[in-house]
Amino acid sequence: MTVCACYVSTPFIFPLRLCGTAFGICNLFARFIAISAPYIAELTVPVPMSIFSILVLISVFVALFVSKSEN
């Protein structure tokens, strides 16, 4: 359901000319993180939560600069 919501909302967030590229880049990062998740989960206790927290802060910071698409 989340992938469907991302697929539907991408044209509303990014300019129409860049929708396919933006969705592809997001998909690339999502697959890379999904592949590395089991390896990160096996690390010692504070490291997985630190990695998660850093990725959340980066995504919040990047999301601040995404503006509404002007169709």
A tleap script that builds the chain and sets N, CA, C and O, in Angstrom:
source leaprc.protein.ff14SB
mol = sequence {
  NMET THR VAL CYS ALA CYS TYR VAL SER THR
  PRO PHE ILE PHE PRO LEU ARG LEU CYS GLY
  THR ALA PHE GLY ILE CYS ASN LEU PHE ALA
  ARG PHE ILE ALA ILE SER ALA PRO TYR ILE
  ALA GLU LEU THR VAL PRO VAL PRO MET SER
  ILE PHE SER ILE LEU VAL LEU ILE SER VAL
  PHE VAL ALA LEU PHE VAL SER LYS SER GLU
  CASN
}
set mol.1.N position { 0.819 -1.185 0.000 }
set mol.1.CA position { 0.000 0.000 0.000 }
set mol.1.C position { 0.867 1.256 0.000 }
set mol.1.O position { 0.511 2.255 -0.624 }
set mol.2.N position { 1.993 1.211 0.690 }
set mol.2.CA position { 2.881 2.377 0.730 }
set mol.2.C position { 3.473 2.669 -0.640 }
set mol.2.O position { 3.579 3.829 -1.040 }
set mol.3.N position { 3.859 1.620 -1.361 }
set mol.3.CA position { 4.404 1.816 -2.705 }
set mol.3.C position { 3.347 2.428 -3.614 }
set mol.3.O position { 3.655 3.293 -4.433 }
set mol.4.N position { 2.117 1.986 -3.474 }
set mol.4.CA position { 1.018 2.545 -4.270 }
set mol.4.C position { 0.814 4.024 -3.945 }
set mol.4.O position { 0.606 4.838 -4.845 }
set mol.5.N position { 0.875 4.365 -2.678 }
set mol.5.CA position { 0.718 5.765 -2.275 }
set mol.5.C position { 1.866 6.615 -2.804 }
set mol.5.O position { 1.651 7.749 -3.232 }
set mol.6.N position { 3.085 6.078 -2.778 }
set mol.6.CA position { 4.229 6.807 -3.331 }
set mol.6.C position { 4.098 6.986 -4.841 }
set mol.6.O position { 4.414 8.044 -5.385 }
set mol.7.N position { 3.633 5.944 -5.499 }
set mol.7.CA position { 3.472 6.003 -6.951 }
set mol.7.C position { 2.431 7.046 -7.350 }
set mol.7.O position { 2.609 7.764 -8.334 }
set mol.8.N position { 1.350 7.125 -6.585 }
set mol.8.CA position { 0.284 8.079 -6.898 }
set mol.8.C position { 0.680 9.504 -6.517 }
set mol.8.O position { 0.309 10.447 -7.215 }
set mol.9.N position { 1.422 9.679 -5.430 }
set mol.9.CA position { 1.735 11.027 -4.955 }
set mol.9.C position { 2.964 11.646 -5.612 }
set mol.9.O position { 3.170 12.853 -5.483 }
set mol.10.N position { 3.777 10.876 -6.302 }
set mol.10.CA position { 4.987 11.417 -6.922 }
set mol.10.C position { 4.707 12.569 -7.878 }
set mol.10.O position { 5.435 13.560 -7.820 }
set mol.11.N position { 3.695 12.512 -8.763 }
set mol.11.CA position { 3.446 13.660 -9.653 }
set mol.11.C position { 2.998 14.930 -8.921 }
set mol.11.O position { 3.121 16.031 -9.458 }
set mol.12.N position { 2.486 14.780 -7.710 }
set mol.12.CA position { 2.066 15.950 -6.953 }
set mol.12.C position { 3.227 16.609 -6.218 }
set mol.12.O position { 3.142 17.783 -5.858 }
set mol.13.N position { 4.306 15.871 -5.993 }
set mol.13.CA position { 5.454 16.392 -5.251 }
set mol.13.C position { 6.536 16.916 -6.189 }
set mol.13.O position { 7.114 17.972 -5.935 }
set mol.14.N position { 6.815 16.190 -7.272 }
set mol.14.CA position { 7.886 16.547 -8.193 }
set mol.14.C position { 7.304 17.102 -9.486 }
set mol.14.O position { 6.160 16.800 -9.825 }
set mol.15.N position { 8.078 17.914 -10.216 }
set mol.15.CA position { 7.609 18.382 -11.523 }
set mol.15.C position { 7.355 17.195 -12.457 }
set mol.15.O position { 8.024 16.166 -12.357 }
set mol.16.N position { 6.396 17.345 -13.353 }
set mol.16.CA position { 6.000 16.232 -14.215 }
set mol.16.C position { 7.136 15.719 -15.083 }
set mol.16.O position { 7.170 14.532 -15.406 }
set mol.17.N position { 8.054 16.571 -15.464 }
set mol.17.CA position { 9.174 16.144 -16.308 }
set mol.17.C position { 10.157 15.249 -15.557 }
set mol.17.O position { 10.903 14.490 -16.175 }
set mol.18.N position { 10.158 15.335 -14.237 }
set mol.18.CA position { 11.120 14.579 -13.442 }
set mol.18.C position { 10.490 13.452 -12.629 }
set mol.18.O position { 11.169 12.834 -11.810 }
set mol.19.N position { 9.220 13.177 -12.837 }
set mol.19.CA position { 8.525 12.164 -12.021 }
set mol.19.C position { 9.156 10.785 -12.142 }
set mol.19.O position { 9.404 10.126 -11.132 }
set mol.20.N position { 9.414 10.349 -13.348 }
set mol.20.CA position { 9.979 9.017 -13.548 }
set mol.20.C position { 11.371 8.897 -12.953 }
set mol.20.O position { 11.709 7.880 -12.347 }
set mol.21.N position { 12.180 9.939 -13.125 }
set mol.21.CA position { 13.520 9.935 -12.566 }
set mol.21.C position { 13.482 9.941 -11.042 }
set mol.21.O position { 14.219 9.195 -10.396 }
set mol.22.N position { 12.628 10.775 -10.470 }
set mol.22.CA position { 12.523 10.856 -9.011 }
set mol.22.C position { 12.039 9.535 -8.430 }
set mol.22.O position { 12.567 9.070 -7.420 }
set mol.23.N position { 11.050 8.934 -9.055 }
set mol.23.CA position { 10.540 7.655 -8.552 }
set mol.23.C position { 11.599 6.566 -8.694 }
set mol.23.O position { 11.724 5.713 -7.815 }
set mol.24.N position { 12.349 6.581 -9.769 }
set mol.24.CA position { 13.408 5.596 -9.961 }
set mol.24.C position { 14.524 5.732 -8.942 }
set mol.24.O position { 15.026 4.728 -8.438 }
set mol.25.N position { 14.918 6.958 -8.633 }
set mol.25.CA position { 15.966 7.177 -7.637 }
set mol.25.C position { 15.491 6.739 -6.261 }
set mol.25.O position { 16.231 6.090 -5.521 }
set mol.26.N position { 14.252 7.094 -5.915 }
set mol.26.CA position { 13.692 6.666 -4.630 }
set mol.26.C position { 13.596 5.146 -4.555 }
set mol.26.O position { 13.866 4.559 -3.507 }
set mol.27.N position { 13.219 4.510 -5.647 }
set mol.27.CA position { 13.126 3.054 -5.698 }
set mol.27.C position { 14.506 2.413 -5.541 }
set mol.27.O position { 14.642 1.391 -4.868 }
set mol.28.N position { 15.522 3.005 -6.154 }
set mol.28.CA position { 16.881 2.502 -6.035 }
set mol.28.C position { 17.356 2.540 -4.588 }
set mol.28.O position { 17.894 1.554 -4.085 }
set mol.29.N position { 17.159 3.670 -3.917 }
set mol.29.CA position { 17.555 3.783 -2.519 }
set mol.29.C position { 16.759 2.829 -1.634 }
set mol.29.O position { 17.317 2.229 -0.715 }
set mol.30.N position { 15.473 2.685 -1.898 }
set mol.30.CA position { 14.635 1.792 -1.087 }
set mol.30.C position { 15.090 0.348 -1.219 }
set mol.30.O position { 15.136 -0.379 -0.226 }
set mol.31.N position { 15.425 -0.075 -2.423 }
set mol.31.CA position { 15.891 -1.456 -2.611 }
set mol.31.C position { 17.244 -1.687 -1.954 }
set mol.31.O position { 17.484 -2.749 -1.380 }
set mol.32.N position { 18.122 -0.702 -2.036 }
set mol.32.CA position { 19.429 -0.832 -1.398 }
set mol.32.C position { 19.287 -0.947 0.121 }
set mol.32.O position { 19.946 -1.780 0.742 }
set mol.33.N position { 18.442 -0.126 0.714 }
set mol.33.CA position { 18.226 -0.178 2.162 }
set mol.33.C position { 17.557 -1.498 2.551 }
set mol.33.O position { 17.891 -2.077 3.585 }
set mol.34.N position { 16.621 -1.975 1.734 }
set mol.34.CA position { 15.951 -3.243 2.038 }
set mol.34.C position { 16.926 -4.414 1.974 }
set mol.34.O position { 16.819 -5.350 2.766 }
set mol.35.N position { 17.867 -4.373 1.049 }
set mol.35.CA position { 18.865 -5.431 0.943 }
set mol.35.C position { 19.829 -5.384 2.128 }
set mol.35.O position { 20.237 -6.430 2.633 }
set mol.36.N position { 20.196 -4.186 2.575 }
set mol.36.CA position { 21.160 -4.069 3.665 }
set mol.36.C position { 20.532 -4.179 5.056 }
set mol.36.O position { 21.265 -4.255 6.042 }
set mol.37.N position { 19.214 -4.188 5.169 }
set mol.37.CA position { 18.545 -4.223 6.475 }
set mol.37.C position { 18.914 -5.442 7.323 }
set mol.37.O position { 19.173 -5.269 8.514 }
set mol.38.N position { 18.952 -6.663 6.781 }
set mol.38.CA position { 19.337 -7.796 7.636 }
set mol.38.C position { 20.763 -7.694 8.179 }
set mol.38.O position { 21.037 -8.124 9.300 }
set mol.39.N position { 21.666 -7.128 7.385 }
set mol.39.CA position { 23.039 -6.971 7.839 }
set mol.39.C position { 23.140 -5.911 8.933 }
set mol.39.O position { 23.894 -6.076 9.892 }
set mol.40.N position { 22.391 -4.837 8.794 }
set mol.40.CA position { 22.388 -3.782 9.803 }
set mol.40.C position { 21.754 -4.286 11.097 }
set mol.40.O position { 22.196 -3.915 12.184 }
set mol.41.N position { 20.737 -5.117 10.996 }
set mol.41.CA position { 20.063 -5.636 12.187 }
set mol.41.C position { 20.965 -6.558 13.001 }
set mol.41.O position { 20.749 -6.717 14.203 }
set mol.42.N position { 21.956 -7.160 12.383 }
set mol.42.CA position { 22.858 -8.066 13.082 }
set mol.42.C position { 23.994 -7.349 13.802 }
set mol.42.O position { 24.769 -7.993 14.509 }
set mol.43.N position { 24.111 -6.035 13.640 }
set mol.43.CA position { 25.183 -5.303 14.308 }
set mol.43.C position { 24.879 -5.159 15.798 }
set mol.43.O position { 23.780 -5.480 16.249 }
set mol.44.N position { 25.859 -4.676 16.552 }
set mol.44.CA position { 25.662 -4.513 17.993 }
set mol.44.C position { 24.573 -3.492 18.283 }
set mol.44.O position { 24.204 -2.711 17.405 }
set mol.45.N position { 24.069 -3.491 19.480 }
set mol.45.CA position { 22.824 -2.809 19.850 }
set mol.45.C position { 22.737 -1.325 19.479 }
set mol.45.O position { 21.731 -0.968 18.867 }
set mol.46.N position { 23.657 -0.440 19.774 }
set mol.46.CA position { 23.365 0.967 19.458 }
set mol.46.C position { 23.506 1.331 17.981 }
set mol.46.O position { 22.976 2.354 17.549 }
set mol.47.N position { 24.205 0.521 17.211 }
set mol.47.CA position { 24.495 0.877 15.821 }
set mol.47.C position { 23.246 0.882 14.933 }
set mol.47.O position { 23.080 1.845 14.184 }
set mol.48.N position { 22.356 -0.116 14.958 }
set mol.48.CA position { 21.186 -0.066 14.083 }
set mol.48.C position { 20.278 1.147 14.341 }
set mol.48.O position { 19.773 1.759 13.400 }
set mol.49.N position { 20.078 1.484 15.607 }
set mol.49.CA position { 19.235 2.639 15.912 }
set mol.49.C position { 19.919 3.938 15.516 }
set mol.49.O position { 19.247 4.893 15.124 }
set mol.50.N position { 21.229 3.991 15.611 }
set mol.50.CA position { 21.967 5.180 15.180 }
set mol.50.C position { 21.855 5.359 13.671 }
set mol.50.O position { 21.638 6.472 13.191 }
set mol.51.N position { 21.999 4.281 12.933 }
set mol.51.CA position { 21.858 4.352 11.476 }
set mol.51.C position { 20.444 4.779 11.106 }
set mol.51.O position { 20.261 5.619 10.225 }
set mol.52.N position { 19.452 4.213 11.763 }
set mol.52.CA position { 18.066 4.588 11.512 }
set mol.52.C position { 17.834 6.066 11.803 }
set mol.52.O position { 17.195 6.762 11.014 }
set mol.53.N position { 18.346 6.545 12.925 }
set mol.53.CA position { 18.152 7.949 13.301 }
set mol.53.C position { 18.822 8.895 12.312 }
set mol.53.O position { 18.257 9.932 11.965 }
set mol.54.N position { 20.014 8.547 11.860 }
set mol.54.CA position { 20.719 9.384 10.890 }
set mol.54.C position { 19.958 9.429 9.568 }
set mol.54.O position { 19.829 10.496 8.968 }
set mol.55.N position { 19.454 8.289 9.109 }
set mol.55.CA position { 18.695 8.260 7.857 }
set mol.55.C position { 17.395 9.044 7.967 }
set mol.55.O position { 16.983 9.691 7.004 }
set mol.56.N position { 16.741 8.996 9.130 }
set mol.56.CA position { 15.517 9.776 9.331 }
set mol.56.C position { 15.826 11.265 9.299 }
set mol.56.O position { 15.092 12.029 8.673 }
set mol.57.N position { 16.896 11.692 9.960 }
set mol.57.CA position { 17.252 13.108 9.953 }
set mol.57.C position { 17.613 13.598 8.550 }
set mol.57.O position { 17.254 14.710 8.165 }
set mol.58.N position { 18.319 12.767 7.795 }
set mol.58.CA position { 18.654 13.138 6.413 }
set mol.58.C position { 17.388 13.269 5.577 }
set mol.58.O position { 17.257 14.214 4.799 }
set mol.59.N position { 16.454 12.332 5.729 }
set mol.59.CA position { 15.233 12.396 4.926 }
set mol.59.C position { 14.360 13.582 5.311 }
set mol.59.O position { 13.726 14.181 4.442 }
set mol.60.N position { 14.312 13.934 6.588 }
set mol.60.CA position { 13.553 15.123 7.008 }
set mol.60.C position { 14.199 16.377 6.436 }
set mol.60.O position { 13.503 17.275 5.964 }
set mol.61.N position { 15.514 16.443 6.476 }
set mol.61.CA position { 16.217 17.604 5.940 }
set mol.61.C position { 15.991 17.747 4.432 }
set mol.61.O position { 15.769 18.854 3.942 }
set mol.62.N position { 16.048 16.640 3.699 }
set mol.62.CA position { 15.818 16.680 2.254 }
set mol.62.C position { 14.361 17.030 1.948 }
set mol.62.O position { 14.087 17.754 0.991 }
set mol.63.N position { 13.432 16.525 2.749 }
set mol.63.CA position { 12.011 16.784 2.510 }
set mol.63.C position { 11.661 18.259 2.694 }
set mol.63.O position { 10.672 18.729 2.132 }
set mol.64.N position { 12.444 18.984 3.459 }
set mol.64.CA position { 12.181 20.412 3.641 }
set mol.64.C position { 12.366 21.195 2.345 }
set mol.64.O position { 11.757 22.249 2.163 }
set mol.65.N position { 13.205 20.683 1.447 }
set mol.65.CA position { 13.507 21.397 0.206 }
set mol.65.C position { 12.649 20.954 -0.981 }
set mol.65.O position { 12.775 21.512 -2.071 }
set mol.66.N position { 11.795 19.977 -0.788 }
set mol.66.CA position { 10.900 19.536 -1.864 }
set mol.66.C position { 9.668 20.447 -1.834 }
set mol.66.O position { 8.975 20.555 -0.823 }
set mol.67.N position { 9.426 21.079 -2.945 }
set mol.67.CA position { 8.285 21.988 -3.005 }
set mol.67.C position { 7.167 21.371 -3.836 }
set mol.67.O position { 7.384 20.404 -4.565 }
set mol.68.N position { 5.991 21.930 -3.720 }
set mol.68.CA position { 4.837 21.442 -4.462 }
set mol.68.C position { 5.037 21.715 -5.951 }
set mol.68.O position { 5.519 22.780 -6.340 }
set mol.69.N position { 4.663 20.745 -6.772 }
set mol.69.CA position { 4.826 20.850 -8.211 }
set mol.69.C position { 3.919 21.927 -8.799 }
set mol.69.O position { 2.762 22.062 -8.400 }
set mol.70.N position { 4.444 22.675 -9.728 }
set mol.70.CA position { 3.662 23.685 -10.449 }
set mol.70.C position { 3.273 23.101 -11.801 }
set mol.70.O position { 4.074 23.132 -12.735 }
set mol.71.N position { 2.078 22.579 -11.924 }
set mol.71.CA position { 1.636 21.946 -13.176 }
set mol.71.C position { 1.250 22.980 -14.163 }
set mol.71.O position { 0.850 22.649 -15.279 }
savepdb mol mol.pdb
quit
